[in-house]
Amino acid sequence: MHPDGQEALIHIIVNLFFLVIVWWCLQAFRFDVFLRRPDGPKAKLFIILVTIAITHLVSSFFMDYLKVSLMLRYLFS
């Protein structure tokens, strides 16, 4: 398997993993306090977009941390 393909597969798995975790965590947040109509389609779309945005931030941090930690082996060689 090509290293770029492996990296792409890891990235997809990490994104999906954090998407599920962020969605699960946001279920505890009370959006109804901040939204006018929490059951409306705009509110649902807003929750989905917030989930995607937080997932992107968390998975980007994790992937950057993974890449940098893998590059540490070149420090001692």
PDB file with SEQRES, HELIX, SHEET and CRYST1 records, atoms N, CA, C and O in Angstrom:
SEQRES   1 A   77  MET HIS PRO ASP GLY GLN GLU ALA LEU ILE HIS ILE ILE          
SEQRES   2 A   77  VAL ASN LEU PHE PHE LEU VAL ILE VAL TRP TRP CYS LEU          
SEQRES   3 A   77  GLN ALA PHE ARG PHE ASP VAL PHE LEU ARG ARG PRO ASP          
SEQRES   4 A   77  GLY PRO LYS ALA LYS LEU PHE ILE ILE LEU VAL THR ILE          
SEQRES   5 A   77  ALA ILE THR HIS LEU VAL SER SER PHE PHE MET ASP TYR          
SEQRES   6 A   77  LEU LYS VAL SER LEU MET LEU ARG TYR LEU PHE SER              
HELIX    1 AA1 PRO A    3  LEU A   26  1                                  24    
HELIX    2 AA2 PHE A   31  VAL A   33  5                                   3    
HELIX    3 AA3 PRO A   41  MET A   71  1                                  31    
HELIX    4 AA4 LEU A   72  LEU A   75  5                                   4    
CRYST1    1.000    1.000    1.000  90.00  90.00  90.00 P 1           1          
ATOM      1  N   MET A   1       0.845  -1.178   0.000  1.00  0.00           N  
ATOM      2  CA  MET A   1       0.000   0.000   0.000  1.00  0.00           C  
ATOM      3  C   MET A   1       0.891   1.242   0.000  1.00  0.00           C  
ATOM      4  O   MET A   1       1.899   1.299   0.705  1.00  0.00           O  
ATOM      5  N   HIS A   2       0.515   2.203  -0.777  1.00  0.00           N  
ATOM      6  CA  HIS A   2       1.275   3.452  -0.913  1.00  0.00           C  
ATOM      7  C   HIS A   2       1.125   4.294   0.355  1.00  0.00           C  
ATOM      8  O   HIS A   2       0.038   4.346   0.930  1.00  0.00           O  
ATOM      9  N   PRO A   3       2.208   4.958   0.802  1.00  0.00           N  
ATOM     10  CA  PRO A   3       2.121   5.761   2.034  1.00  0.00           C  
ATOM     11  C   PRO A   3       1.062   6.866   1.988  1.00  0.00           C  
ATOM     12  O   PRO A   3       0.444   7.170   3.008  1.00  0.00           O  
ATOM     13  N   ASP A   4       0.848   7.467   0.816  1.00  0.00           N  
ATOM     14  CA  ASP A   4      -0.192   8.496   0.713  1.00  0.00           C  
ATOM     15  C   ASP A   4      -1.579   7.898   0.900  1.00  0.00           C  
ATOM     16  O   ASP A   4      -2.461   8.521   1.491  1.00  0.00           O  
ATOM     17  N   GLY A   5      -1.761   6.689   0.392  1.00  0.00           N  
ATOM     18  CA  GLY A   5      -3.036   5.999   0.579  1.00  0.00           C  
ATOM     19  C   GLY A   5      -3.279   5.650   2.032  1.00  0.00           C  
ATOM     20  O   GLY A   5      -4.402   5.750   2.526  1.00  0.00           O  
ATOM     21  N   GLN A   6      -2.215   5.236   2.719  1.00  0.00           N  
ATOM     22  CA  GLN A   6      -2.332   4.933   4.144  1.00  0.00           C  
ATOM     23  C   GLN A   6      -2.691   6.192   4.933  1.00  0.00           C  
ATOM     24  O   GLN A   6      -3.543   6.161   5.821  1.00  0.00           O  
ATOM     25  N   GLU A   7      -2.034   7.289   4.599  1.00  0.00           N  
ATOM     26  CA  GLU A   7      -2.313   8.549   5.291  1.00  0.00           C  
ATOM     27  C   GLU A   7      -3.754   9.006   5.041  1.00  0.00           C  
ATOM     28  O   GLU A   7      -4.418   9.504   5.950  1.00  0.00           O  
ATOM     29  N   ALA A   8      -4.226   8.835   3.820  1.00  0.00           N  
ATOM     30  CA  ALA A   8      -5.603   9.219   3.499  1.00  0.00           C  
ATOM     31  C   ALA A   8      -6.605   8.360   4.273  1.00  0.00           C  
ATOM     32  O   ALA A   8      -7.613   8.864   4.769  1.00  0.00           O  
ATOM     33  N   LEU A   9      -6.319   7.067   4.371  1.00  0.00           N  
ATOM     34  CA  LEU A   9      -7.203   6.173   5.112  1.00  0.00           C  
ATOM     35  C   LEU A   9      -7.216   6.527   6.601  1.00  0.00           C  
ATOM     36  O   LEU A   9      -8.279   6.543   7.223  1.00  0.00           O  
ATOM     37  N   ILE A  10      -6.059   6.809   7.170  1.00  0.00           N  
ATOM     38  CA  ILE A  10      -5.979   7.214   8.573  1.00  0.00           C  
ATOM     39  C   ILE A  10      -6.750   8.516   8.785  1.00  0.00           C  
ATOM     40  O   ILE A  10      -7.466   8.665   9.776  1.00  0.00           O  
ATOM     41  N   HIS A  11      -6.603   9.456   7.853  1.00  0.00           N  
ATOM     42  CA  HIS A  11      -7.293  10.742   7.971  1.00  0.00           C  
ATOM     43  C   HIS A  11      -8.813  10.553   7.950  1.00  0.00           C  
ATOM     44  O   HIS A  11      -9.524  11.188   8.729  1.00  0.00           O  
ATOM     45  N   ILE A  12      -9.306   9.703   7.080  1.00  0.00           N  
ATOM     46  CA  ILE A  12     -10.746   9.434   6.998  1.00  0.00           C  
ATOM     47  C   ILE A  12     -11.243   8.794   8.289  1.00  0.00           C  
ATOM     48  O   ILE A  12     -12.282   9.184   8.823  1.00  0.00           O  
ATOM     49  N   ILE A  13     -10.501   7.815   8.786  1.00  0.00           N  
ATOM     50  CA  ILE A  13     -10.908   7.127  10.012  1.00  0.00           C  
ATOM     51  C   ILE A  13     -10.902   8.088  11.197  1.00  0.00           C  
ATOM     52  O   ILE A  13     -11.825   8.076  12.012  1.00  0.00           O  
ATOM     53  N   VAL A  14      -9.866   8.922  11.295  1.00  0.00           N  
ATOM     54  CA  VAL A  14      -9.780   9.895  12.388  1.00  0.00           C  
ATOM     55  C   VAL A  14     -10.926  10.894  12.298  1.00  0.00           C  
ATOM     56  O   VAL A  14     -11.541  11.223  13.313  1.00  0.00           O  
ATOM     57  N   ASN A  15     -11.220  11.379  11.096  1.00  0.00           N  
ATOM     58  CA  ASN A  15     -12.334  12.323  10.929  1.00  0.00           C  
ATOM     59  C   ASN A  15     -13.661  11.705  11.353  1.00  0.00           C  
ATOM     60  O   ASN A  15     -14.442  12.343  12.059  1.00  0.00           O  
ATOM     61  N   LEU A  16     -13.920  10.485  10.936  1.00  0.00           N  
ATOM     62  CA  LEU A  16     -15.170   9.827  11.303  1.00  0.00           C  
ATOM     63  C   LEU A  16     -15.241   9.554  12.800  1.00  0.00           C  
ATOM     64  O   LEU A  16     -16.296   9.707  13.416  1.00  0.00           O  
ATOM     65  N   PHE A  17     -14.116   9.152  13.379  1.00  0.00           N  
ATOM     66  CA  PHE A  17     -14.065   8.894  14.817  1.00  0.00           C  
ATOM     67  C   PHE A  17     -14.397  10.161  15.608  1.00  0.00           C  
ATOM     68  O   PHE A  17     -15.229  10.131  16.514  1.00  0.00           O  
ATOM     69  N   PHE A  18     -13.745  11.268  15.263  1.00  0.00           N  
ATOM     70  CA  PHE A  18     -14.001  12.508  15.986  1.00  0.00           C  
ATOM     71  C   PHE A  18     -15.370  13.095  15.653  1.00  0.00           C  
ATOM     72  O   PHE A  18     -15.952  13.793  16.484  1.00  0.00           O  
ATOM     73  N   LEU A  19     -15.889  12.833  14.476  1.00  0.00           N  
ATOM     74  CA  LEU A  19     -17.246  13.280  14.144  1.00  0.00           C  
ATOM     75  C   LEU A  19     -18.253  12.642  15.086  1.00  0.00           C  
ATOM     76  O   LEU A  19     -19.148  13.318  15.595  1.00  0.00           O  
ATOM     77  N   VAL A  20     -18.114  11.361  15.317  1.00  0.00           N  
ATOM     78  CA  VAL A  20     -19.029  10.664  16.228  1.00  0.00           C  
ATOM     79  C   VAL A  20     -18.865  11.194  17.649  1.00  0.00           C  
ATOM     80  O   VAL A  20     -19.858  11.421  18.340  1.00  0.00           O  
ATOM     81  N   ILE A  21     -17.634  11.392  18.088  1.00  0.00           N  
ATOM     82  CA  ILE A  21     -17.397  11.889  19.449  1.00  0.00           C  
ATOM     83  C   ILE A  21     -17.954  13.305  19.623  1.00  0.00           C  
ATOM     84  O   ILE A  21     -18.613  13.590  20.623  1.00  0.00           O  
ATOM     85  N   VAL A  22     -17.698  14.186  18.665  1.00  0.00           N  
ATOM     86  CA  VAL A  22     -18.185  15.565  18.771  1.00  0.00           C  
ATOM     87  C   VAL A  22     -19.712  15.594  18.738  1.00  0.00           C  
ATOM     88  O   VAL A  22     -20.333  16.327  19.507  1.00  0.00           O  
ATOM     89  N   TRP A  23     -20.316  14.808  17.860  1.00  0.00           N  
ATOM     90  CA  TRP A  23     -21.781  14.759  17.795  1.00  0.00           C  
ATOM     91  C   TRP A  23     -22.352  14.285  19.133  1.00  0.00           C  
ATOM     92  O   TRP A  23     -23.329  14.842  19.633  1.00  0.00           O  
ATOM     93  N   TRP A  24     -21.736  13.261  19.698  1.00  0.00           N  
ATOM     94  CA  TRP A  24     -22.182  12.726  20.981  1.00  0.00           C  
ATOM     95  C   TRP A  24     -22.043  13.777  22.088  1.00  0.00           C  
ATOM     96  O   TRP A  24     -22.939  13.935  22.918  1.00  0.00           O  
ATOM     97  N   CYS A  25     -20.922  14.486  22.092  1.00  0.00           N  
ATOM     98  CA  CYS A  25     -20.696  15.520  23.111  1.00  0.00           C  
ATOM     99  C   CYS A  25     -21.661  16.694  22.958  1.00  0.00           C  
ATOM    100  O   CYS A  25     -22.136  17.240  23.954  1.00  0.00           O  
ATOM    101  N   LEU A  26     -21.950  17.080  21.728  1.00  0.00           N  
ATOM    102  CA  LEU A  26     -22.852  18.221  21.519  1.00  0.00           C  
ATOM    103  C   LEU A  26     -24.305  17.905  21.866  1.00  0.00           C  
ATOM    104  O   LEU A  26     -25.120  18.818  21.995  1.00  0.00           O  
ATOM    105  N   GLN A  27     -24.632  16.635  22.018  1.00  0.00           N  
ATOM    106  CA  GLN A  27     -25.996  16.285  22.420  1.00  0.00           C  
ATOM    107  C   GLN A  27     -26.271  16.739  23.855  1.00  0.00           C  
ATOM    108  O   GLN A  27     -27.429  16.897  24.240  1.00  0.00           O  
ATOM    109  N   ALA A  28     -25.232  16.948  24.636  1.00  0.00           N  
ATOM    110  CA  ALA A  28     -25.401  17.411  26.013  1.00  0.00           C  
ATOM    111  C   ALA A  28     -25.553  18.926  26.088  1.00  0.00           C  
ATOM    112  O   ALA A  28     -25.964  19.459  27.119  1.00  0.00           O  
ATOM    113  N   PHE A  29     -25.225  19.617  25.009  1.00  0.00           N  
ATOM    114  CA  PHE A  29     -25.288  21.078  24.991  1.00  0.00           C  
ATOM    115  C   PHE A  29     -26.720  21.521  24.698  1.00  0.00           C  
ATOM    116  O   PHE A  29     -27.376  20.960  23.820  1.00  0.00           O  
ATOM    117  N   ARG A  30     -27.203  22.516  25.426  1.00  0.00           N  
ATOM    118  CA  ARG A  30     -28.571  22.997  25.251  1.00  0.00           C  
ATOM    119  C   ARG A  30     -28.612  24.129  24.218  1.00  0.00           C  
ATOM    120  O   ARG A  30     -28.466  25.303  24.556  1.00  0.00           O  
ATOM    121  N   PHE A  31     -28.811  23.753  22.975  1.00  0.00           N  
ATOM    122  CA  PHE A  31     -28.920  24.742  21.904  1.00  0.00           C  
ATOM    123  C   PHE A  31     -30.245  25.503  21.973  1.00  0.00           C  
ATOM    124  O   PHE A  31     -30.348  26.618  21.463  1.00  0.00           O  
ATOM    125  N   ASP A  32     -31.253  24.905  22.599  1.00  0.00           N  
ATOM    126  CA  ASP A  32     -32.567  25.543  22.649  1.00  0.00           C  
ATOM    127  C   ASP A  32     -32.542  26.868  23.405  1.00  0.00           C  
ATOM    128  O   ASP A  32     -33.425  27.703  23.208  1.00  0.00           O  
ATOM    129  N   VAL A  33     -31.558  27.072  24.254  1.00  0.00           N  
ATOM    130  CA  VAL A  33     -31.442  28.327  24.989  1.00  0.00           C  
ATOM    131  C   VAL A  33     -31.019  29.458  24.054  1.00  0.00           C  
ATOM    132  O   VAL A  33     -31.408  30.610  24.250  1.00  0.00           O  
ATOM    133  N   PHE A  34     -30.228  29.130  23.043  1.00  0.00           N  
ATOM    134  CA  PHE A  34     -29.663  30.141  22.150  1.00  0.00           C  
ATOM    135  C   PHE A  34     -30.416  30.287  20.830  1.00  0.00           C  
ATOM    136  O   PHE A  34     -30.251  31.293  20.140  1.00  0.00           O  
ATOM    137  N   LEU A  35     -31.226  29.320  20.473  1.00  0.00           N  
ATOM    138  CA  LEU A  35     -31.906  29.340  19.176  1.00  0.00           C  
ATOM    139  C   LEU A  35     -33.379  29.681  19.345  1.00  0.00           C  
ATOM    140  O   LEU A  35     -34.022  29.282  20.316  1.00  0.00           O  
ATOM    141  N   ARG A  36     -33.891  30.421  18.389  1.00  0.00           N  
ATOM    142  CA  ARG A  36     -35.280  30.853  18.435  1.00  0.00           C  
ATOM    143  C   ARG A  36     -36.225  29.666  18.270  1.00  0.00           C  
ATOM    144  O   ARG A  36     -37.153  29.486  19.059  1.00  0.00           O  
ATOM    145  N   ARG A  37     -35.982  28.862  17.241  1.00  0.00           N  
ATOM    146  CA  ARG A  37     -36.787  27.662  16.995  1.00  0.00           C  
ATOM    147  C   ARG A  37     -35.845  26.465  16.914  1.00  0.00           C  
ATOM    148  O   ARG A  37     -35.356  26.152  15.829  1.00  0.00           O  
ATOM    149  N   PRO A  38     -35.578  25.794  18.019  1.00  0.00           N  
ATOM    150  CA  PRO A  38     -34.582  24.719  18.036  1.00  0.00           C  
ATOM    151  C   PRO A  38     -34.974  23.481  17.239  1.00  0.00           C  
ATOM    152  O   PRO A  38     -34.115  22.655  16.933  1.00  0.00           O  
ATOM    153  N   ASP A  39     -36.236  23.335  16.900  1.00  0.00           N  
ATOM    154  CA  ASP A  39     -36.662  22.180  16.113  1.00  0.00           C  
ATOM    155  C   ASP A  39     -36.758  22.478  14.620  1.00  0.00           C  
ATOM    156  O   ASP A  39     -37.096  21.596  13.830  1.00  0.00           O  
ATOM    157  N   GLY A  40     -36.463  23.712  14.234  1.00  0.00           N  
ATOM    158  CA  GLY A  40     -36.564  24.099  12.829  1.00  0.00           C  
ATOM    159  C   GLY A  40     -35.382  23.605  12.004  1.00  0.00           C  
ATOM    160  O   GLY A  40     -34.361  23.188  12.551  1.00  0.00           O  
ATOM    161  N   PRO A  41     -35.528  23.656  10.690  1.00  0.00           N  
ATOM    162  CA  PRO A  41     -34.460  23.162   9.808  1.00  0.00           C  
ATOM    163  C   PRO A  41     -33.176  23.995   9.889  1.00  0.00           C  
ATOM    164  O   PRO A  41     -32.077  23.460   9.740  1.00  0.00           O  
ATOM    165  N   LYS A  42     -33.317  25.303  10.125  1.00  0.00           N  
ATOM    166  CA  LYS A  42     -32.114  26.134  10.242  1.00  0.00           C  
ATOM    167  C   LYS A  42     -31.318  25.766  11.486  1.00  0.00           C  
ATOM    168  O   LYS A  42     -30.087  25.753  11.458  1.00  0.00           O  
ATOM    169  N   ALA A  43     -32.009  25.470  12.566  1.00  0.00           N  
ATOM    170  CA  ALA A  43     -31.329  25.084  13.802  1.00  0.00           C  
ATOM    171  C   ALA A  43     -30.621  23.744  13.636  1.00  0.00           C  
ATOM    172  O   ALA A  43     -29.506  23.566  14.126  1.00  0.00           O  
ATOM    173  N   LYS A  44     -31.253  22.816  12.960  1.00  0.00           N  
ATOM    174  CA  LYS A  44     -30.628  21.513  12.733  1.00  0.00           C  
ATOM    175  C   LYS A  44     -29.400  21.640  11.843  1.00  0.00           C  
ATOM    176  O   LYS A  44     -28.379  20.996  12.084  1.00  0.00           O  
ATOM    177  N   LEU A  45     -29.503  22.472  10.818  1.00  0.00           N  
ATOM    178  CA  LEU A  45     -28.357  22.708   9.950  1.00  0.00           C  
ATOM    179  C   LEU A  45     -27.226  23.380  10.720  1.00  0.00           C  
ATOM    180  O   LEU A  45     -26.053  23.062  10.521  1.00  0.00           O  
ATOM    181  N   PHE A  46     -27.586  24.307  11.596  1.00  0.00           N  
ATOM    182  CA  PHE A  46     -26.582  24.978  12.420  1.00  0.00           C  
ATOM    183  C   PHE A  46     -25.837  23.977  13.309  1.00  0.00           C  
ATOM    184  O   PHE A  46     -24.614  24.050  13.428  1.00  0.00           O  
ATOM    185  N   ILE A  47     -26.553  23.059  13.922  1.00  0.00           N  
ATOM    186  CA  ILE A  47     -25.929  22.051  14.776  1.00  0.00           C  
ATOM    187  C   ILE A  47     -25.008  21.154  13.961  1.00  0.00           C  
ATOM    188  O   ILE A  47     -23.927  20.792  14.425  1.00  0.00           O  
ATOM    189  N   ILE A  48     -25.423  20.796  12.760  1.00  0.00           N  
ATOM    190  CA  ILE A  48     -24.583  19.976  11.888  1.00  0.00           C  
ATOM    191  C   ILE A  48     -23.322  20.724  11.503  1.00  0.00           C  
ATOM    192  O   ILE A  48     -22.234  20.148  11.519  1.00  0.00           O  
ATOM    193  N   LEU A  49     -23.446  21.998  11.159  1.00  0.00           N  
ATOM    194  CA  LEU A  49     -22.272  22.789  10.780  1.00  0.00           C  
ATOM    195  C   LEU A  49     -21.324  23.012  11.956  1.00  0.00           C  
ATOM    196  O   LEU A  49     -20.106  22.995  11.782  1.00  0.00           O  
ATOM    197  N   VAL A  50     -21.871  23.218  13.141  1.00  0.00           N  
ATOM    198  CA  VAL A  50     -21.019  23.352  14.335  1.00  0.00           C  
ATOM    199  C   VAL A  50     -20.283  22.043  14.592  1.00  0.00           C  
ATOM    200  O   VAL A  50     -19.102  22.053  14.938  1.00  0.00           O  
ATOM    201  N   THR A  51     -20.966  20.926  14.426  1.00  0.00           N  
ATOM    202  CA  THR A  51     -20.332  19.620  14.605  1.00  0.00           C  
ATOM    203  C   THR A  51     -19.198  19.425  13.615  1.00  0.00           C  
ATOM    204  O   THR A  51     -18.121  18.962  13.991  1.00  0.00           O  
ATOM    205  N   ILE A  52     -19.425  19.771  12.357  1.00  0.00           N  
ATOM    206  CA  ILE A  52     -18.388  19.614  11.336  1.00  0.00           C  
ATOM    207  C   ILE A  52     -17.205  20.529  11.615  1.00  0.00           C  
ATOM    208  O   ILE A  52     -16.055  20.125  11.444  1.00  0.00           O  
ATOM    209  N   ALA A  53     -17.478  21.762  12.044  1.00  0.00           N  
ATOM    210  CA  ALA A  53     -16.400  22.710  12.321  1.00  0.00           C  
ATOM    211  C   ALA A  53     -15.542  22.244  13.495  1.00  0.00           C  
ATOM    212  O   ALA A  53     -14.314  22.291  13.414  1.00  0.00           O  
ATOM    213  N   ILE A  54     -16.159  21.802  14.569  1.00  0.00           N  
ATOM    214  CA  ILE A  54     -15.395  21.328  15.718  1.00  0.00           C  
ATOM    215  C   ILE A  54     -14.643  20.054  15.364  1.00  0.00           C  
ATOM    216  O   ILE A  54     -13.502  19.868  15.788  1.00  0.00           O  
ATOM    217  N   THR A  55     -15.270  19.178  14.592  1.00  0.00           N  
ATOM    218  CA  THR A  55     -14.599  17.959  14.150  1.00  0.00           C  
ATOM    219  C   THR A  55     -13.361  18.284  13.332  1.00  0.00           C  
ATOM    220  O   THR A  55     -12.319  17.651  13.504  1.00  0.00           O  
ATOM    221  N   HIS A  56     -13.466  19.256  12.451  1.00  0.00           N  
ATOM    222  CA  HIS A  56     -12.318  19.653  11.637  1.00  0.00           C  
ATOM    223  C   HIS A  56     -11.172  20.162  12.513  1.00  0.00           C  
ATOM    224  O   HIS A  56     -10.015  19.794  12.305  1.00  0.00           O  
ATOM    225  N   LEU A  57     -11.492  20.994  13.476  1.00  0.00           N  
ATOM    226  CA  LEU A  57     -10.468  21.530  14.374  1.00  0.00           C  
ATOM    227  C   LEU A  57      -9.785  20.427  15.180  1.00  0.00           C  
ATOM    228  O   LEU A  57      -8.558  20.386  15.274  1.00  0.00           O  
ATOM    229  N   VAL A  58     -10.579  19.543  15.754  1.00  0.00           N  
ATOM    230  CA  VAL A  58     -10.020  18.488  16.603  1.00  0.00           C  
ATOM    231  C   VAL A  58      -9.221  17.487  15.779  1.00  0.00           C  
ATOM    232  O   VAL A  58      -8.126  17.095  16.183  1.00  0.00           O  
ATOM    233  N   SER A  59      -9.744  17.068  14.642  1.00  0.00           N  
ATOM    234  CA  SER A  59      -9.022  16.082  13.836  1.00  0.00           C  
ATOM    235  C   SER A  59      -7.769  16.693  13.201  1.00  0.00           C  
ATOM    236  O   SER A  59      -6.770  15.993  13.037  1.00  0.00           O  
ATOM    237  N   SER A  60      -7.797  17.967  12.845  1.00  0.00           N  
ATOM    238  CA  SER A  60      -6.592  18.623  12.319  1.00  0.00           C  
ATOM    239  C   SER A  60      -5.516  18.696  13.392  1.00  0.00           C  
ATOM    240  O   SER A  60      -4.343  18.450  13.115  1.00  0.00           O  
ATOM    241  N   PHE A  61      -5.911  19.033  14.613  1.00  0.00           N  
ATOM    242  CA  PHE A  61      -4.955  19.049  15.712  1.00  0.00           C  
ATOM    243  C   PHE A  61      -4.350  17.660  15.918  1.00  0.00           C  
ATOM    244  O   PHE A  61      -3.134  17.521  16.052  1.00  0.00           O  
ATOM    245  N   PHE A  62      -5.199  16.639  15.942  1.00  0.00           N  
ATOM    246  CA  PHE A  62      -4.723  15.285  16.163  1.00  0.00           C  
ATOM    247  C   PHE A  62      -3.785  14.830  15.047  1.00  0.00           C  
ATOM    248  O   PHE A  62      -2.746  14.228  15.320  1.00  0.00           O  
ATOM    249  N   MET A  63      -4.144  15.113  13.790  1.00  0.00           N  
ATOM    250  CA  MET A  63      -3.298  14.689  12.665  1.00  0.00           C  
ATOM    251  C   MET A  63      -1.967  15.441  12.672  1.00  0.00           C  
ATOM    252  O   MET A  63      -0.924  14.850  12.395  1.00  0.00           O  
ATOM    253  N   ASP A  64      -1.991  16.730  12.985  1.00  0.00           N  
ATOM    254  CA  ASP A  64      -0.742  17.492  13.086  1.00  0.00           C  
ATOM    255  C   ASP A  64       0.134  16.954  14.206  1.00  0.00           C  
ATOM    256  O   ASP A  64       1.345  16.812  14.039  1.00  0.00           O  
ATOM    257  N   TYR A  65      -0.471  16.656  15.337  1.00  0.00           N  
ATOM    258  CA  TYR A  65       0.276  16.099  16.464  1.00  0.00           C  
ATOM    259  C   TYR A  65       0.881  14.752  16.093  1.00  0.00           C  
ATOM    260  O   TYR A  65       2.022  14.464  16.452  1.00  0.00           O  
ATOM    261  N   LEU A  66       0.128  13.933  15.382  1.00  0.00           N  
ATOM    262  CA  LEU A  66       0.627  12.623  14.948  1.00  0.00           C  
ATOM    263  C   LEU A  66       1.803  12.770  13.993  1.00  0.00           C  
ATOM    264  O   LEU A  66       2.810  12.076  14.136  1.00  0.00           O  
ATOM    265  N   LYS A  67       1.684  13.670  13.019  1.00  0.00           N  
ATOM    266  CA  LYS A  67       2.769  13.884  12.055  1.00  0.00           C  
ATOM    267  C   LYS A  67       4.035  14.388  12.743  1.00  0.00           C  
ATOM    268  O   LYS A  67       5.135  13.913  12.461  1.00  0.00           O  
ATOM    269  N   VAL A  68       3.873  15.347  13.641  1.00  0.00           N  
ATOM    270  CA  VAL A  68       5.041  15.910  14.330  1.00  0.00           C  
ATOM    271  C   VAL A  68       5.676  14.870  15.240  1.00  0.00           C  
ATOM    272  O   VAL A  68       6.902  14.786  15.316  1.00  0.00           O  
ATOM    273  N   SER A  69       4.876  14.087  15.924  1.00  0.00           N  
ATOM    274  CA  SER A  69       5.440  13.073  16.803  1.00  0.00           C  
ATOM    275  C   SER A  69       6.156  11.983  16.004  1.00  0.00           C  
ATOM    276  O   SER A  69       7.138  11.417  16.486  1.00  0.00           O  
ATOM    277  N   LEU A  70       5.687  11.682  14.805  1.00  0.00           N  
ATOM    278  CA  LEU A  70       6.388  10.711  13.962  1.00  0.00           C  
ATOM    279  C   LEU A  70       7.700  11.277  13.420  1.00  0.00           C  
ATOM    280  O   LEU A  70       8.635  10.526  13.143  1.00  0.00           O  
ATOM    281  N   MET A  71       7.769  12.589  13.270  1.00  0.00           N  
ATOM    282  CA  MET A  71       8.998  13.223  12.781  1.00  0.00           C  
ATOM    283  C   MET A  71      10.057  13.345  13.862  1.00  0.00           C  
ATOM    284  O   MET A  71      11.212  13.637  13.552  1.00  0.00           O  
ATOM    285  N   LEU A  72       9.700  13.130  15.123  1.00  0.00           N  
ATOM    286  CA  LEU A  72      10.661  13.220  16.214  1.00  0.00           C  
ATOM    287  C   LEU A  72      11.764  12.169  16.097  1.00  0.00           C  
ATOM    288  O   LEU A  72      12.859  12.362  16.624  1.00  0.00           O  
ATOM    289  N   ARG A  73      11.485  11.064  15.414  1.00  0.00           N  
ATOM    290  CA  ARG A  73      12.511  10.026  15.271  1.00  0.00           C  
ATOM    291  C   ARG A  73      13.710  10.539  14.475  1.00  0.00           C  
ATOM    292  O   ARG A  73      14.812  10.009  14.618  1.00  0.00           O  
ATOM    293  N   TYR A  74      13.515  11.557  13.641  1.00  0.00           N  
ATOM    294  CA  TYR A  74      14.628  12.102  12.863  1.00  0.00           C  
ATOM    295  C   TYR A  74      15.510  13.022  13.715  1.00  0.00           C  
ATOM    296  O   TYR A  74      16.595  13.409  13.280  1.00  0.00           O  
ATOM    297  N   LEU A  75      15.070  13.367  14.892  1.00  0.00           N  
ATOM    298  CA  LEU A  75      15.848  14.197  15.783  1.00  0.00           C  
ATOM    299  C   LEU A  75      17.075  13.438  16.315  1.00  0.00           C  
ATOM    300  O   LEU A  75      18.118  14.039  16.572  1.00  0.00           O  
ATOM    301  N   PHE A  76      16.940  12.131  16.473  1.00  0.00           N  
ATOM    302  CA  PHE A  76      17.999  11.328  17.066  1.00  0.00           C  
ATOM    303  C   PHE A  76      18.713  10.443  16.069  1.00  0.00           C  
ATOM    304  O   PHE A  76      19.498   9.586  16.475  1.00  0.00           O  
ATOM    305  N   SER A  77      18.477  10.612  14.803  1.00  0.00           N  
ATOM    306  CA  SER A  77      19.172   9.755  13.822  1.00  0.00           C  
ATOM    307  C   SER A  77      20.155  10.520  12.977  1.00  0.00           C  
ATOM    308  O   SER A  77      20.811   9.938  12.113  1.00  0.00           O  
TER     309      SER A  77                                                      
END                                                                             
